């Protein structure tokens, strides 16, 4: 993992930092070592000490700062072993670093890392790994590395008991008793039907006839929904707290969760995760860039043109349109197209394209090259008052390989 470009942590704001800047806790670095890690000439590679057992599953880690970019490494990482118990009480509080969630990792002596998936009867053990690729400041990446796993635990607490009972499908409404196959059966003997037995038409205990179908939701879908909701809540917390704390920049987020014998990989950004099984590399994430999300971005701009600030066009052209080409027919592509067609060039087409460039040089509004992540609530087009955040999504893609035991790798692929 390497540091990205952008402003320094702190950003010059008079507001206090939400959390002090540092490197991942599991590295156990002193303040002097953190400063040494930012040496752009020596560029030391930070790895885990061979004598420590801070991380579960013999997890490895290494990072180095990008030379000549931000003064400090804006990327972050975290690794936690947590315990999810059914939440007692009504309201859900905003997670903070002092949350009461039982935490088992990042301890100097590696205490409590030898948990089993069901080591306690009233909860669920959860393993959590994450990488955050920061840009335009380290604030969002630092906050996400400290709090995102708490948001995931908060979301899982409501469904902990449901997840533990894997033999019964999740109820459609909480509090409903699961249907028993015996009471749900419509198979009656002819004699029972004539006597008005339970289940016979007109009998007192016959359940009302349903004229609609009901989807059967699997337990894995609840976990995926909890992770997706946690990403959204994390982004909303950054948005709320930026008025009282200095939370600079934004970050991508790549998360791996292992619980109840199953693995979940969530990605919001352009980082990558892979699974290695029998020497085969299996991609477990997709990159979310201006090119891969072109149609979503164009459709949003088409539906809400005010977001373009009268400076951009949602249409894509092979190159910038020149004034002398007004009235001519040129290749273009709209949100409803994967191919190309010709259109007559109009005055509005002279505006700068919403998406410009290709490959790693593709940008949204000539500013940012990634379309999903956390933070970036104050990001604007240069020398304008046009916010870019409406085009950036905090929703992750969550993949669930359904495998219990495997080798895996997560990391940012550097180019």
Secondary structure, DSSP 8 states (H G I E B T S, - for coil): -B---SS-TTTT-SS-BSS---S-GGG---HHHHHHHT-TTT---EE--TT---SGGG---EEB--TTS-SS---EEEEEEEEEE---SS------TT--SEE-SS-TT-TT----TTSSTTEEEEEEEEEEEEES-SHHHHHHHHHHHHHHHHHHHTTHHHHH-TTS---SSTT-----HHHH-----HHHHHTT-TTSTT-TT------S------HHHHHHHHHHHHHHHHHHHHHHHTTTSB--SEEEEEEEEEETTEEEEEEESS-EEEEEETTEEEE------TTTTHHHHHHHHHH-GGGGTTTEES-EESS---GGGTTSEEEEE-TT-SS-EEEE--GGGGSEESEE--GGG-EETTTBS--B-EE-TT-B-TTS--B-GGG-B---EEE----SS-EEEEE----
